[in-house]
Amino acid sequence: MPSTLRARLSAALLAATTVTVLAAGCAVGPDTGPDIVRGDNPGGDTTEAPKLPDLTVPEHDLNWRSCGDKTERAYNVGVPDGITVQCATYDVPLDSDSDETIRIGAMRASTASTPKQAPPLVLTSGTDLPSSRTLLALADGDGKAVLDRNPVVAVDFRGTGIGATVDCLTAAQRTVIASNAAGRGRDVKARATEVGTAARAGADLCTETLSPNQLAYSIDAAANDLEALRDRWGVDRLGLIGVGDGSSIALRYAAAHPDQVGRLVLDSPVGYNIPARESAAARARGVQKSLTAFAQRCANTGCALGSDAAGTLNRVITAGAADDLDGLSDKQVLAAVTTAIALDDMSPAGLKKLGAAIADAGRGDTAALRSYVSDAEALRGTDGRLVGRCNDLRGRPGLQELPGLVDDWSDDAAMTAVTTALDLADCDGWGSTDAPAAPESLAVNPLVLVGANDPFNGSAVVDQLTQTLSAAKASPTAVTWDGLGFSVLAHSDCAAGVLREYLGADPMKAPTARSCPA
């Protein structure tokens, strides 16, 4: 296998997407990786590598309180059986020049088996989902074995989740942005114009509401929030799990505080500091692939979408764009389906349930699909998420360029091109923060978990990430997973086993490219 980082990660991705993986699981235990591995140099290096830095228990903890009822109200999901969930908040300065503070929400999950003196791991999923909701998915998924060894603390992106939230848009602006101005007879140009108008008005209103701290909701600020937690805990280093967009927060933290990183897990990562156009193109292709995989697996179960499941899903999305879906837009359908793939049961029963909701909508009965839409909008349609996403979106194309992007992307991303391009109009008129610095080096080599069918960002971003890690001279271990869902760690007990190995005192051994079964 070639020695470059790009080749290793690309080869790992290729292994997950083109190799049929055995159905058997893998052992989870100390010093074991997945049973299914790909790579060279199976004997490892003969030179003994230095020990990895220790992670320690906080000297001063947050004021944790039981919050099962709170999470059920916030996310419409209960606490998984056998899991203890506690919540806390802590205040941080809005920015380095402000006397004002903002309240950050945090959630801790553990099991009865979690050692009392086990150091916590810190999870962030940025603006993709509230980190606390991502933690609930981990606690309810196949990767919950992680919690038997270490508690996991999720830190919500400021303005979202269970901390202080942002409320700055009007209901009318939210409606336009949520639907991308879908309507009968409207082409991409007309929709972009209407979304851009609502976005500019929303930007003005949010700037007025949040002034002078409207840009204090960003990747850079989120990294500072992690450092505030480390300082409050009184620990030397953090063990970080950055999921999706949270991978950029983890990398920004590593750039700003290289000596405070004890472990670095990049789970379902996105590209770091990638221009909006390039990032959106990769997302359109990647999410299209995830939808195609869902449709194929749904059809294989005999679900209501039929043998041409992808075609049926595409027709429902197209009907939403033309306002022929009882008021549901194409963007809402995509958000509903991708959020369900990310978080819901994707066993045959779960596939059939989601497939039936889509098929019913195609026949004019949208009741079941509307439930999925409501869940998605509650998680991904908040003002705080929009503010954070727009603040970090740099190099946005102009509204007049969006129809051309749709044409360019449609051959490879028929179901996602329109929505992905129009989503760029959501941030028209917004300011943006300075690009955060990339890490020049990493104190520990990262563990990279790549989901071949990530429904939020897709897997094409792996090539974008390699540029950052290569510049930092990192030698990661890459694990790929061919299942459906957001966060490999949340859905794979095999990946949890690799993480257990990574948390040990010894550096990871070869192979550097591994795969876990779906």
C-alpha positions as a printed Julia matrix, in Angstrom:
518×3 Matrix{Float64}:
   0.0     0.0     0.0
   1.38    3.48   -0.83
   2.72    5.31    2.17
   1.04    8.7     1.67
  -1.81    9.65    3.95
  -4.15   10.33    1.05
  -3.48    6.89   -0.39
  -4.05    5.19    2.97
  -7.35    6.91    3.66
  -8.52    6.59    0.07
  -7.61    2.91    0.08
  -9.49    2.46    3.32
 -12.54    4.14    1.85
 -12.28    2.01   -1.27
 -12.09   -1.11    0.88
 -15.31   -0.2     2.65
 -17.23    0.63   -0.5
 -16.07   -2.06   -2.91
 -15.27   -5.09   -0.79
 -18.04   -7.37    0.42
 -17.59   -7.58    4.18
 -18.3   -10.75    6.09
 -21.44  -10.67    8.2
 -19.7   -11.75   11.36
 -19.0    -9.15   14.05
 -15.75   -8.55   15.83
 -14.55   -8.93   19.36
 -14.56   -5.91   21.62
 -11.93   -6.03   24.31
  -8.58   -4.71   25.39
  -5.9    -4.48   22.73
  -8.08   -5.88   19.93
  -9.08   -4.37   16.64
 -11.74   -5.52   14.22
 -11.65   -9.06   12.87
 -11.93   -7.68    9.37
  -8.86   -5.68    8.43
  -7.05   -4.55    5.32
  -3.47   -3.27    5.17
   0.18   -4.07    4.93
   2.98   -4.7     7.4
   0.92   -6.99    9.67
   3.86   -7.53   11.95
   4.13   -3.83   12.85
   7.31   -1.88   13.44
  10.15   -3.43   15.35
  11.14   -0.16   17.02
   9.21    0.41   20.22
   7.11    3.56   19.97
   6.7     5.98   22.87
   3.7     5.62   25.15
   0.67    7.77   24.51
  -0.19   10.49   27.04
  -2.47    9.61   29.93
  -6.04   10.85   30.17
  -7.04   11.74   33.72
 -10.15   12.14   35.83
 -11.33   15.75   36.38
 -10.26   17.34   39.64
 -13.28   19.64   39.62
 -16.38   18.47   37.8
 -19.52   20.16   36.52
 -22.71   20.17   38.54
 -24.29   17.12   36.92
 -27.99   16.42   37.38
 -30.27   13.7    36.07
 -32.03   14.93   32.93
 -33.94   12.09   31.34
 -37.19   14.05   31.24
 -35.42   17.08   29.79
 -33.88   15.14   26.94
 -37.18   13.46   26.13
 -38.85   16.87   25.84
 -35.98   18.32   23.82
 -35.48   15.45   21.39
 -38.6    13.3    21.57
 -36.52   10.26   22.53
 -36.14    8.51   25.84
 -32.93    7.59   27.62
 -31.82    4.13   26.42
 -32.16    1.24   28.85
 -29.12    0.72   31.03
 -27.78    4.22   30.37
 -27.39    6.98   32.95
 -27.69   10.44   31.42
 -26.85   13.62   33.32
 -26.82   17.24   32.14
 -24.97   20.38   33.2
 -24.19   23.84   31.9
 -21.19   26.09   32.23
 -20.69   29.72   31.3
 -17.96   30.94   28.94
 -17.11   34.4    27.58
 -18.86   35.14   24.3
 -15.48   36.14   22.92
 -12.1    37.26   24.19
 -13.07   40.95   24.14
 -16.51   40.61   25.74
 -17.65   40.75   29.34
 -20.79   38.87   28.33
 -21.06   35.12   28.75
 -23.03   32.36   27.1
 -24.27   29.15   28.7
 -22.97   25.95   27.13
 -24.93   22.72   27.47
 -23.22   19.43   28.28
 -24.48   15.88   28.67
 -22.7    12.91   30.26
 -23.6     9.28   29.53
 -22.38    6.2    31.36
 -23.47    2.68   32.28
 -23.46    0.67   35.49
 -20.16   -0.82   34.32
 -18.38    2.49   33.77
 -15.51    2.7    36.29
 -15.94    5.58   38.73
 -12.39    6.76   38.1
 -12.41    6.44   34.33
 -11.41    9.62   32.45
 -14.2    11.1    30.33
 -14.09   11.43   26.56
 -15.42   14.66   25.05
 -17.73   14.52   22.03
 -18.78   17.28   19.67
 -20.82   17.05   16.48
 -20.74   20.76   15.7
 -23.68   22.07   13.71
 -24.63   18.75   12.1
 -26.66   17.79   15.19
 -26.74   18.91   18.8
 -23.86   16.99   20.38
 -26.16   15.85   23.18
 -28.44   14.2    20.6
 -25.47   12.51   18.95
 -24.48   11.15   22.36
 -27.96    9.67   22.84
 -27.54    7.91   19.49
 -24.21    6.51   20.66
 -25.76    5.36   23.94
 -28.58    3.61   22.07
 -26.47    2.1    19.3
 -24.07   -0.77   18.77
 -21.19    1.42   19.89
 -22.53    1.89   23.42
 -19.82   -0.5    24.65
 -17.62    2.61   24.67
 -19.52    3.74   27.75
 -18.63    0.6    29.67
 -15.03    1.82   29.81
 -15.3     5.62   29.78
 -18.05    8.15   30.34
 -18.65   10.35   27.31
 -19.41   14.05   27.73
 -21.1    15.82   24.8
 -20.59   19.57   24.52
 -23.26   21.29   22.43
 -22.27   23.89   19.85
 -23.09   27.27   21.35
 -26.62   28.43   20.64
 -27.9    24.87   20.12
 -28.93   21.84   22.14
 -29.53   22.0    25.88
 -27.6    25.2    26.57
 -28.62   28.76   25.75
 -30.31   28.77   22.34
 -30.61   31.45   19.66
 -33.94   32.9    18.5
 -33.43   35.6    15.88
 -35.38   34.77   12.69
 -39.02   35.48   11.95
 -41.42   32.59   11.35
 -41.75   33.67    7.72
 -37.97   33.61    7.2
 -37.75   30.16    8.76
 -40.5    28.89    6.45
 -38.73   30.07    3.3
 -35.38   28.68    4.42
 -36.91   25.38    5.55
 -38.52   24.81    2.15
 -35.91   26.49   -0.07
 -38.86   28.4    -1.54
 -40.27   25.37   -3.34
 -43.32   25.99   -5.49
 -45.1    25.17   -8.71
 -43.39   26.66  -11.73
 -40.36   27.93   -9.8
 -36.98   27.15  -11.27
 -33.71   27.18   -9.34
 -33.06   30.82  -10.2
 -36.42   31.98   -8.83
 -36.04   29.87   -5.71
 -32.51   31.15   -5.09
 -33.74   34.74   -5.36
 -36.48   34.19   -2.78
 -34.25   32.25   -0.37
 -31.54   34.9    -0.7
 -34.01   37.67    0.08
 -35.17   35.87    3.24
 -31.58   35.05    4.19
 -30.41   38.67    3.9
 -33.32   39.9     5.99
 -32.62   37.14    8.51
 -28.93   38.05    8.6
 -29.79   41.66    9.39
 -32.21   40.63   12.13
 -29.84   38.09   13.7
 -26.98   40.6    13.57
 -29.14   43.14   15.36
 -30.29   40.57   17.94
 -26.81   39.2    18.67
 -24.75   42.35   18.17
 -21.9    42.82   18.83
 -21.34   39.08   19.17
 -23.0    37.79   16.01
 -19.77   36.13   14.85
 -19.12   34.51   18.24
 -20.86   31.3    17.09
 -18.18   29.48   15.15
 -15.75   26.58   15.0
 -13.13   28.76   16.67
 -15.49   29.68   19.51
 -16.55   26.04   19.94
 -12.9    25.04   20.34
 -12.56   27.71   23.02
 -15.56   26.19   24.79
 -13.74   22.85   24.94
 -10.69   24.55   26.39
 -12.89   26.22   29.03
 -14.16   22.78   30.0
 -10.62   21.36   30.22
  -9.56   24.29   32.4
 -12.57   23.87   34.67
 -11.92   20.16   34.98
  -8.27   20.75   35.83
  -6.97   18.04   33.48
  -3.9    18.22   31.27
  -5.42   16.74   28.13
  -8.75   15.97   26.51
  -9.7    12.8    24.69
 -11.71   14.25   21.79
 -14.31   12.65   19.54
 -15.27   14.98   16.69
 -18.28   13.65   14.77
 -19.17   15.1    11.36
 -18.81   18.87   11.49
 -17.44   18.37   15.01
 -14.25   17.0    13.43
 -13.4    20.59   12.42
 -13.87   21.73   16.02
 -11.58   18.96   17.24
  -8.93   19.88   14.66
  -9.21   23.56   15.53
  -8.73   22.67   19.19
  -5.68   20.61   18.25
  -4.27   23.59   16.34
  -4.81   26.03   19.21
  -3.9    23.66   22.06
  -1.63   20.94   20.67
  -0.26   19.91   24.06
  -3.75   19.49   25.51
  -4.87   16.73   23.11
  -4.56   13.24   24.57
  -6.54   11.38   21.88
  -8.14   12.57   18.64
 -10.98   10.63   17.03
 -12.39   12.01   13.76
 -15.68   10.17   13.22
 -17.53   10.67    9.9
 -15.31   13.72    9.35
 -15.72   16.65    7.0
 -13.03   18.62    5.18
 -11.29   21.32    7.19
 -11.47   24.91    5.9
 -12.82   23.78    2.54
 -14.45   26.5     0.37
 -18.24   26.33    0.28
 -18.52   25.37   -3.38
 -16.09   22.45   -3.13
 -17.53   21.23    0.15
 -21.09   21.38   -1.18
 -20.16   19.44   -4.32
 -18.67   16.65   -2.23
 -21.71   16.66    0.04
 -24.15   16.43   -2.88
 -22.36   13.34   -4.25
 -21.89   11.72   -0.87
 -25.46   12.15    0.34
 -26.74   10.91   -3.03
 -24.72    7.73   -2.47
 -26.19    7.34    1.0
 -29.73    7.69   -0.35
 -29.0     5.17   -3.09
 -27.67    2.7    -0.52
 -30.79    3.22    1.61
 -33.04    2.64   -1.41
 -31.21   -0.54   -2.42
 -31.36   -1.99    1.07
 -35.0    -0.97    1.43
 -35.85   -2.71   -1.86
 -33.97   -5.83   -0.7
 -36.28   -6.05    2.32
 -39.36   -5.89    0.09
 -40.31   -2.46    1.41
 -43.2    -0.4     0.02
 -40.9     1.64   -2.24
 -40.79   -1.35   -4.58
 -38.01   -2.7    -6.74
 -37.22    0.79   -8.11
 -36.89    2.3    -4.64
 -34.43    4.99   -5.7
 -36.72    6.05   -8.54
 -39.7     6.25   -6.19
 -37.76    8.35   -3.68
 -36.58   10.65   -6.48
 -40.16   11.13   -7.68
 -41.28   12.11   -4.17
 -38.43   14.61   -3.9
 -39.31   16.04   -7.32
 -42.96   16.33   -6.31
 -41.87   18.34   -3.28
 -39.93   20.76   -5.47
 -43.05   21.36   -7.57
 -45.36   21.84   -4.56
 -47.21   18.61   -5.4
 -46.63   16.96   -2.01
 -49.31   18.47    0.2
 -47.09   21.36    1.26
 -43.88   19.39    1.87
 -40.84   20.61   -0.09
 -37.98   18.66   -1.61
 -35.65   20.07    1.08
 -37.97   18.87    3.84
 -38.22   15.4     2.32
 -34.44   15.14    2.08
 -33.97   16.42    5.64
 -36.53   13.93    6.92
 -35.05   10.94    5.12
 -31.41   11.73    5.86
 -32.13   12.42    9.54
 -33.99    9.13    9.82
 -31.08    7.29    8.17
 -28.7     9.07   10.55
 -30.49    8.31   13.8
 -33.28    5.77   13.41
 -33.37    2.0    13.27
 -32.02    0.85    9.9
 -32.75   -2.82   10.48
 -35.18   -4.38    7.97
 -38.08   -3.24   10.17
 -36.79    0.33   10.28
 -36.13    0.36    6.55
 -39.68   -0.81    5.89
 -41.14    1.85    8.21
 -39.31    4.71    6.52
 -39.96    3.24    3.08
 -43.68    3.04    3.79
 -43.79    6.69    4.87
 -42.11    7.76    1.61
 -44.31    5.52   -0.53
 -47.48    6.78    1.19
 -46.42   10.35    0.53
 -45.98    9.52   -3.13
 -49.61    8.38   -3.16
 -50.83   11.55   -1.46
 -50.82   10.5     2.21
 -48.08   12.56    3.88
 -49.05   11.96    7.53
 -46.26    9.5     8.35
 -43.6    11.46    6.46
 -44.64   14.66    8.24
 -43.65   13.07   11.53
 -40.16   12.49   10.14
 -40.11   16.08    8.84
 -41.02   17.47   12.27
 -38.25   15.51   13.98
 -35.7    16.68   11.41
 -36.68   20.35   11.66
 -36.54   20.28   15.46
 -32.94   19.08   15.29
 -31.57   20.73   12.16
 -33.81   23.74   11.53
 -32.9    25.89   14.53
 -31.7    29.49   14.38
 -28.56   28.61   16.35
 -27.54   25.98   13.81
 -28.07   28.41   10.93
 -26.02   31.15   12.63
 -23.14   28.78   13.33
 -23.19   27.24    9.86
 -23.32   30.59    8.07
 -20.57   32.12   10.2
 -18.18   29.37    9.1
 -19.26   29.2     5.45
 -16.55   30.88    3.41
 -16.17   31.33   -0.32
 -19.9    31.15   -1.01
 -20.9    31.33   -4.67
 -23.31   34.09   -5.7
 -27.01   33.42   -6.15
 -26.64   33.73   -9.92
 -24.17   30.83   -9.9
 -26.49   28.32   -8.21
 -28.42   27.17  -11.32
 -25.09   26.35  -12.98
 -23.99   24.34   -9.95
 -27.2    22.33  -10.1
 -26.5    21.54  -13.77
 -22.93   20.53  -12.94
 -23.92   18.27  -10.06
 -27.14   16.7   -11.31
 -25.61   13.83  -13.29
 -23.91   12.45  -10.16
 -26.44   13.71   -7.59
 -29.93   13.77   -9.08
 -31.7    13.69   -5.71
 -29.46   16.15   -3.87
 -28.1    18.71   -6.34
 -30.94   21.23   -6.09
 -31.22   21.24   -2.31
 -27.46   21.3    -1.74
 -27.01   24.27   -4.07
 -29.97   26.2    -2.66
 -28.76   25.57    0.89
 -25.85   27.89    0.01
 -28.42   30.66   -0.47
 -29.48   30.24    3.19
 -26.37   32.22    4.13
 -26.6    34.98    1.53
 -25.83   38.32    3.14
 -24.24   36.82    6.23
 -20.79   37.76    7.46
 -18.22   35.08    8.05
 -15.46   34.5    10.55
 -11.78   34.34    9.72
 -10.66   30.9     8.63
  -9.38   28.98   11.67
  -5.76   27.9    11.56
  -5.03   24.28   10.77
  -2.83   22.19   13.06
   0.83   22.27   12.09
   1.43   19.03   13.94
  -0.52   16.64   16.13
   0.59   15.39   19.54
  -1.12   12.06   18.85
  -1.94   10.32   15.6
  -5.7    10.43   14.99
  -8.16    7.59   14.65
 -10.31    8.29   11.58
 -13.67    6.53   11.25
 -15.18    6.86    7.77
 -18.84    6.05    7.15
 -19.26    5.04    3.51
 -22.95    6.07    3.64
 -22.92    9.14    5.89
 -26.36   10.73    5.24
 -25.32   14.25    6.32
 -21.98   14.83    4.61
 -21.2    11.76    2.54
 -17.85   10.0     2.33
 -16.32   12.01   -0.52
 -14.94   14.42    2.09
 -12.2    11.94    2.95
  -9.99   13.37    0.2
 -10.51   16.87    1.6
  -9.5    15.78    5.09
  -6.29   14.14    3.95
  -4.86   17.51    2.91
  -5.08   18.78    6.49
  -3.73   15.63    8.13
  -0.91   15.31    5.62
   0.21   18.88    6.31
   0.26   18.03   10.02
   2.47   14.99    9.25
  -0.09   12.71   10.87
  -0.11    8.93   10.48
  -3.71    7.99   11.22
  -5.38    4.66   11.57
  -8.4     4.67    9.25
 -11.45    2.48    9.88
 -14.26    2.29    7.34
 -17.82    1.09    7.82
 -20.35    0.3     5.11
 -23.53    0.64    7.15
 -26.21    3.33    7.17
 -26.06    6.04    9.81
 -24.34    9.15   11.14
 -21.35    8.41   13.39
 -19.54    5.16   12.79
 -18.88    4.89   16.51
 -22.58    5.06   17.32
 -23.45    2.21   14.97
 -20.52   -0.2    15.12
 -19.41   -2.28   18.09
 -16.39   -3.17   15.95
 -15.41    0.52   15.79
 -15.92    0.71   19.54
 -13.38   -2.1    19.86
 -10.87   -0.17   17.78
 -11.45    2.88   19.96
 -10.73    0.78   23.03
  -7.39   -0.19   21.5
  -6.7     3.45   20.66
  -7.34    4.54   24.25
  -4.6     2.26   25.54
  -1.11    3.4    26.44
   0.53    1.99   23.32
   0.3     3.54   19.85
  -1.94    1.76   17.36
  -0.31   -1.13   15.57
  -0.6    -2.01   11.88
  -2.65   -2.34    9.78
  -3.35    1.36    9.34
  -6.38    0.7     7.12
  -9.17   -1.4     8.6
 -12.83   -2.05    7.9
 -15.75   -3.01   10.08
 -18.83   -4.95    9.0
 -22.12   -3.19    8.4
